[in-house]
């Protein structure tokens, strides 16, 4: 079985983001066998993880989203706010729970290593997995600041480092999230095609000067694969490979 291929950009199926997240999560119902799927959003959406749903109104600017035709969506996985659009390659891997380490942080290591390796093969020579201490230091530094910019960055997916995600230099290229059930674990990931600075237009800020600072900081802290000189046909090789190649796990 090969991964889905359609005549869309980079052979990825273009899906409504709400429907796409539902399809990702539906993979949990067949957790007895490993599954992989890829997609791109056919329309923009701001997505927030489960842990932020109670703070949604204080994080996402609903009026700005409505005016721009941007959906606001929640997902079962954790993680901060992100802008989901055609500038992100989305993937989901569902595996039996028995094959996943109990330690949630450690369970991401295999996927970070694998995606970094695959991206280096495509020509992103400096792609690397974020170490745990590095991520914790970045978060601790942001938490030590008493300013609105730092607080907003901590509420975004790509604004702060997380263990085992993929960066180029110190700029995040791949974000990871996970949902666990008794019988299966679903790993979701997003490979940026461009930086996440446009997300700043759809988040709550105390005043517009902070929005400008947020946009600049997201541009500094994230990077897209389109800026790294990877040819489109090489990206096709990433998404059209056999699922088993994305299900290599060291445990």
N, C-alpha and C positions, 0 to 999 in steps of 0.2 A: 504494500500500500504506500503510495506516495502522498506527500502533503498536497493540499488543495492548490490547483493552478487555474487561474482565469486570466482573461485578457485585460487585466488592470495593471496599474503601475507596478513594476517588479513582480508580476504574476501573482500578486496577492488579491484575494477576494475583498472587495469593498463592502463593508457591512455597516448598518446602522449601529452606533455604539451601544445603545441600550440592548438591542438584540444580540450583539456580539458578546457582551458580558454575560447575558443569560446563557448563550451557547457554551461559553467557557465553563460556567458553573455547572451546567448540565453534565459535563464530563465526569463530575464527582459521582454521578449515579451509576457509572459503569467502571468504577475504580478497580474491578477485578483484573483489568488488563491495562497496560500503559497506553496512553493516547497523546497525540500532539496535534495542535492546529495553529495556523497563522492567519492574520487578517490585518486590514487597515480600516480606519474609520471613514465612512462615507460622508459624515457631517461632524462638526466640532462638538465637543462636550467637555465640561469640567467634571472630573471624577474624584470622589473622595472615598477614603477607606472607612471601614466599619467603625473604627475607634473615634472618628471625627464627626459622626452623624449628629451627635447631640450639640455640636458646635458649628454646624453647617452654616447657619445664618450669619455667624460672626466671622466666617472665613471667606465665603463666596459671595460676591456682589450679584444678587439675583437680578436686579434691574439692568445692570450692564450686560449680563448674559442674555436676558430676554431681548434687549435691543439689538444685540449682535446675532441672534438666532442660535445661541449656544445652549445646548441642553445641560442640566445639572443632574448628575447621576451618582448613586451610591453603589458600592460593590461590597461583597461579603469579605473580601480580603482586607487586610489592614493597609496602612500607608497614608501619606498626605495627599493634598490636592495636586492634580496634574491636568494639563491640557491635552486632551486626546483629539487628534485630527489626522489629516493625511500625511503629516510630517512625523508620524511615529509608526514603526513596524511592531505589531503586537503579536505575542506568542503565548501559548498556554501548554503546559505539560502536566498531565495527570498520571500519578503512579500509585500503586497499592501502598497503603499506610505502613504495612510491615517492612517496606523497603526504605523507609525514611527515618533518619535518626530522631530520637525523642527530643533532643535539644533543638529548638526552633532555629536559633541563629546558625548552628553548625549545619543544619539541613540545607542551607542555601549554598554551601561551599562548592558542591559538585557543579551546580548550574553556573555559578560565577566563573569557575575555572573553565568550564566547557565553552561558554559564550566568549570569554576573553580569548581562548585558544582559537576558536573559529573566526573571530574578528581579526586576529593577527594573521591568520591564513589568507584572509581577504585583502590584506594590505594595511590594516590598522596596526602598525608595528608596536605602538606604545600602549595598546589596550592591556589592562591589567585588572585583577580582582582586588577589591578594597579589603585590607586586613581589619580585623576587629578593633584593635587598639587605635588605628588611624580613624575609623569611623567614630568611635566613642570620644576621641579627642576633639574632632570637629563639632560634634553635638554639644559637648561640654563647653566649648568656647562660645558657641551661640547662646547657650543657656546662661552663661555668665554675664552676658550683655543685657543691659536694661534699656533696650530700645525697640520700637515697633518693628523695624526691619528684621531683626533677629527672630522675633516671635513669629512673624509671618513665614520666614524661611523654614522654621521648624515645623510649620503646618503644611509644608509642601513635600511632595515626593522627591523631587529632584533638587531641592534647595539645600539639602544637607546630606552628608555621606551616610550610608548604611553598610553594615558588614556584608562582604562578598558580592556587592554590586560591581559594575565594571566602569572604570574611568579611563580617560586619556589625560595624563598629567594629573591634575586635581579636578578635572571637569567630568561630571557624570555623563556617561553615554547610555548605560543600561540601568533601568530601575527594576526591582524585583518585589513581588508580593506573594502571599501564600494563604490558602484556605485549607484547613484540616477537618476531616470527618473521621469517624471511627474506622472506616474501611479504606479511605483514600486521602491523598494530599494533592492539591491543585497548586502548581506554581505558575504565576503569571508574570510576564516580563514585557518591557517596552524598550525598543532600541530607537533612540532619537535619530531622526533625519536632520533636524535642525535644533538649535538651542530652545529652551523653554521660556525665553523672555516674554513671548506674547501672553503667557499665563497672567502676568502682572495686570493686564487690562481687566481681568475678571475676578480679582480678589478684593476683599474689603481692606481699605487703608484709611488711616486717620486723616490724611490730607494728601493732595496730589504730589507733593514733593517726595513723599515716601514711595508712591507708585513709580516715579522715575528712578529712585534708588533701587527699588525692587527689580525693575526691569533690567537695570545695569548689572545687578548682582546675579540674577538668574542667567544672564548672558555670560557672565564670568564663570559661574559654577557648573554650567552645562555645555555640552557640545554635540553637534549632530554629525552623522556619518557623511552627509553630503558635503561637509566642509573638509573632509579628510581624504578626498580624492579617490574614493572607492567607485569603480565603474559599475554601472547598473547590472551588467551581465554577471558580475561577480557576486552581487547581492542575490541574484536569482539562484546561484549555487548554494547559498545559505538556506534559503527557504524551500528549495525543491529537493533536498536530500532526504534519504530514507528516515522515517521516524526513529528507528533504532539508534541512529547516530546521535540523536538528541536525547536518548535515554540511557547513555552510558553513565553508570554510577559506580563509584569505587567501593561501595559497601555490599 
